[in-house]
Amino acid sequence: MVTQIQPQTQPEVIYPDSDGQPVANNTIQFRWIVEIKQNIDWLFAADPNVFVAGDLFWYPVEGRNKIFNAPDVMVVLGRPKGDRLSYLQWKEGGIPPQIVFEILSPSNTQIEMDKKLLFYDRYGVEEYYIYDPDSNSLQGWLRGEDGLDVIPQMEDWVSPRLKIRFVPSPESLQLYRPDGESFLSYAEISQRLEQERQRAEQEHQRAEQAEQARRNAIPQLLQMGLSIEQVAQALSLSVEEVQRMS
């Protein structure tokens, strides 16, 4: 009698999406995280293939749920927008986050930050920025031939990927968009978005009113003896549009 050995199924690997720790340890750190994420989101709002996240777990290696990090802000160029419980790199075309930001809090240790640098270097980050609001210090690294290299001068540094400009001052750090406009606060961004929404709604209403006015003019012009072709020319419409509206 031959005994068939059933193949053993591998247990499913669980990739946690939370470690139970807060996103930020204080309001200053949280404000910076939100401001950077929101401004980059806004900068690439029209590009469906730029994914921006804050404090999202990133797993670079399939089957290795102990290898992960959760950057304060990460930007992935070439991946679609949308909600994710975590960033599983093998399900994202193998594309790692190209740009990572970390905002320091008093609880961050040098050993912790050294480990983060090694992680980002090993798993393909191209640009890595650390800002410490308490000491108002900014550091940056850029990927070279041998990995992440320190950026020696951050004054007026322009991100190769994002095209945003870093301007440290004695008081704080200021970031500028490629068009020269400074990064806005969350409240300012919300106000701008509401203004843009209102402008779009007004434009839509004006377009509807203009179409209705042309629609109302068609029968009057036809009653005056104008041909469909003449009506179309007078109202800057095609003959098909006049026929459809009349």
C-alpha positions in Angstrom: 0.0 0.0 0.0 1.4 3.3 -1.0 0.8 6.2 1.4 0.5 9.5 -0.3 2.2 12.4 1.5 0.0 15.5 1.4 2.0 18.7 0.7 2.1 21.0 3.7 0.5 24.4 3.3 2.5 27.3 4.5 0.8 29.4 7.2 -0.4 32.7 5.9 1.9 35.6 6.7 0.2 38.5 8.5 1.5 42.0 7.9 0.3 44.2 10.8 -0.8 47.7 9.9 -0.3 49.2 13.3 2.0 48.8 16.3 -0.3 50.6 18.7 2.0 53.6 18.8 0.7 57.2 18.1 1.5 58.8 14.8 3.3 61.6 16.5 4.5 62.3 20.1 3.6 65.9 20.2 1.6 68.6 18.3 4.6 70.1 16.6 5.7 66.8 15.1 2.2 66.0 14.0 1.7 69.5 12.4 4.9 69.1 10.4 3.9 65.6 9.2 0.5 66.7 8.2 1.8 69.8 6.5 4.4 68.0 4.4 2.0 65.2 3.4 -0.9 67.5 2.5 1.3 69.9 0.5 2.9 67.0 -1.5 -0.6 65.5 -2.0 -1.8 68.9 -3.3 1.3 69.3 -5.5 0.5 66.0 -7.3 -3.3 66.1 -7.1 -3.6 65.9 -10.9 -1.3 62.9 -11.2 -3.1 59.7 -10.5 0.1 57.8 -10.2 1.7 59.5 -7.2 1.0 57.8 -3.9 1.6 59.8 -0.7 1.2 58.4 2.8 1.9 59.3 6.4 2.9 56.8 9.1 2.0 53.8 6.8 3.8 50.5 7.4 6.1 49.6 4.5 7.0 46.0 4.0 9.7 45.6 1.3 10.2 41.8 1.4 7.4 39.3 0.9 7.1 36.7 3.7 9.2 38.8 6.1 6.8 40.6 8.3 9.5 41.6 10.8 11.2 43.7 8.1 9.2 47.0 8.0 9.3 50.7 8.7 6.7 53.4 8.9 8.1 56.7 7.5 6.4 59.8 8.8 5.8 60.7 5.1 6.6 58.7 2.1 6.1 59.4 -1.6 5.9 56.7 -4.3 6.1 57.9 -7.9 4.6 55.5 -10.3 2.0 53.9 -8.1 -1.8 54.8 -8.1 -3.5 56.8 -5.4 -5.8 55.0 -3.1 -6.3 53.7 0.4 -4.0 50.9 1.7 -3.7 49.2 5.1 0.0 49.0 4.5 2.5 49.3 1.6 3.4 45.7 0.4 6.1 46.4 -2.1 5.8 43.1 -4.0 2.2 44.0 -4.7 3.2 47.5 -5.9 5.3 46.5 -8.9 8.3 46.1 -6.7 8.6 49.9 -6.5 9.9 51.3 -3.1 9.1 54.7 -1.8 11.5 57.0 -3.6 11.2 59.9 -1.1 11.0 59.7 2.7 10.6 62.3 5.4 11.1 61.9 9.1 10.2 64.5 11.7 12.1 64.1 14.9 10.5 64.2 18.4 12.4 64.3 21.7 11.8 60.5 22.1 13.8 59.6 19.0 17.2 58.1 19.8 20.3 58.2 17.6 20.3 54.4 17.5 16.7 54.4 16.2 17.5 56.9 13.5 20.7 55.1 12.5 18.6 51.9 12.0 16.1 53.9 9.9 18.9 55.2 7.7 20.3 51.7 7.2 16.7 50.4 6.3 16.1 53.2 3.8 19.5 52.7 2.3 19.1 48.9 1.9 15.6 49.0 0.5 15.9 51.6 -2.3 14.9 55.0 -1.0 16.4 57.7 -3.3 15.9 60.8 -1.1 15.8 60.9 2.7 15.1 64.0 4.8 15.1 64.4 8.5 13.9 67.6 10.2 14.2 68.3 13.9 11.7 71.1 14.9 13.3 71.4 18.4 16.8 72.2 17.2 15.6 73.5 13.8 18.1 71.2 12.1 17.7 69.7 8.6 19.6 66.7 7.2 19.3 65.0 3.8 20.6 62.0 1.9 20.6 61.3 -1.8 21.2 58.0 -3.5 24.5 57.7 -5.4 26.3 54.8 -6.9 27.1 53.2 -3.5 23.8 54.0 -1.7 22.5 57.0 0.2 25.1 59.8 0.5 24.8 62.8 2.8 23.8 66.1 1.1 26.5 68.4 2.3 24.5 71.7 1.9 20.8 71.8 2.5 20.5 75.5 2.0 18.3 76.1 -1.0 18.4 72.4 -1.8 15.9 71.3 -4.5 14.6 67.7 -4.4 15.5 66.0 -7.7 12.2 64.0 -7.7 9.7 66.4 -6.1 11.3 69.7 -7.3 10.5 71.3 -3.9 13.0 73.7 -2.4 14.3 73.5 1.2 15.1 76.9 2.8 16.3 76.6 6.4 16.2 79.9 8.4 17.2 80.7 12.0 13.6 80.5 13.0 12.3 77.4 11.1 12.3 75.4 7.9 10.4 76.7 4.9 9.5 74.5 1.9 8.6 75.9 -1.5 6.7 74.3 -4.4 8.3 74.2 -7.9 6.2 77.3 -8.8 7.9 79.3 -6.0 4.9 79.3 -3.7 5.6 78.3 -0.1 4.0 75.3 1.5 0.8 76.1 3.2 -0.7 75.1 6.5 -3.5 72.5 6.6 -6.1 75.3 7.2 -4.7 77.3 4.2 -4.8 74.3 1.9 -8.4 73.5 3.0 -9.3 77.1 2.2 -7.6 77.0 -1.2 -9.3 73.7 -2.1 -12.7 75.2 -1.1 -12.0 78.3 -3.2 -11.1 76.0 -6.2 -14.3 74.0 -5.7 -16.4 77.1 -5.6 -14.7 78.4 -8.8 -15.3 75.1 -10.6 -18.9 75.1 -9.5 -19.4 78.7 -10.8 -17.7 77.8 -14.1 -20.1 74.8 -14.4 -23.1 77.0 -13.7 -22.0 79.6 -16.2 -21.5 76.9 -18.9 -25.0 75.5 -18.1 -26.5 79.0 -18.4 -24.7 79.7 -21.7 -26.0 76.4 -23.1 -29.5 77.1 -22.0 -29.3 80.6 -23.6 -28.2 79.1 -26.9 -30.9 76.5 -26.6 -33.6 79.2 -26.1 -32.2 81.2 -29.0 -32.5 78.4 -31.6 -36.3 78.4 -32.1 -36.3 82.2 -32.3 -33.6 82.3 -35.0 -35.4 79.5 -36.9 -38.7 81.4 -36.8 -36.8 84.4 -38.2 -36.2 82.3 -41.3 -32.6 81.4 -40.7 -31.4 78.0 -41.9 -30.0 75.4 -39.5 -26.6 76.1 -41.0 -26.9 79.9 -40.3 -28.2 79.3 -36.8 -25.2 77.0 -36.1 -22.8 79.6 -37.4 -24.5 82.4 -35.4 -24.3 80.4 -32.1 -20.9 78.8 -32.8 -22.4 75.3 -32.8 -22.3 72.4 -35.2 -25.3 71.6 -37.3 -25.7 68.4 -35.3 -25.8 70.3 -32.0 -28.5 72.7 -33.4 -30.6 69.7 -34.5 -30.2 68.1 -31.1 -31.1 71.2 -29.2 -34.0 72.2 -31.4 
